[in-house]
């Protein structure tokens, strides 16, 4: 797959400007091709606003560019996702401090789409809505495990938490997600049942 995006080119020139070896530059290019879309989705699922997610994903790769000599070959994916978690936390803190402004998300695209694409979009929106109600630390573990396919040991290493903490957060996030799904499934006017 070739690189024709302006960002990929700027990464390459940035790598040359930092004196990064040709081998490391190739690693970065490969990581960009393989993981950019996943990092972008992950950031979105962690609650980064749609108008900021492109910048946040690119920021993760710029951080990787600076740290490239210290990243163990083969661990680029873990580094990028760990960086994305920190970027999402920073975005959330920054957003909490900002003065409320007009919502820039004006709604769905005016372009017509097939029914299947509409259903998929609704499902993604529902998932995003449900994920917003899960605690951020638990949400990160849930998204990494259930959506991005990381294992619990990989998540623990990526987030720099003990294995038991990662497993506990996964269990807690699954319970929260299940409760949210059940609450959405309840008919209007009927209170969700509580488990003992």
Secondary structure, DSSP 8 states (H G I E B T S, - for coil): ----SHHHHHHHHHHHHTT--HHHHHHHHHHHHHHHHHHHHHHHHTT--TTTHHHHHHHHHHHHHHHGGGS-TT-HHHHHHHHHHHHHHHHHHHHHHS-----S---S-SS---HHHHHHHHHHHHHHHHHTTS-HHHHHHHIIIIIT---HHHHHHHHT--HHHHHHHHHHHHHHHHHHHHHHHS-TT-------
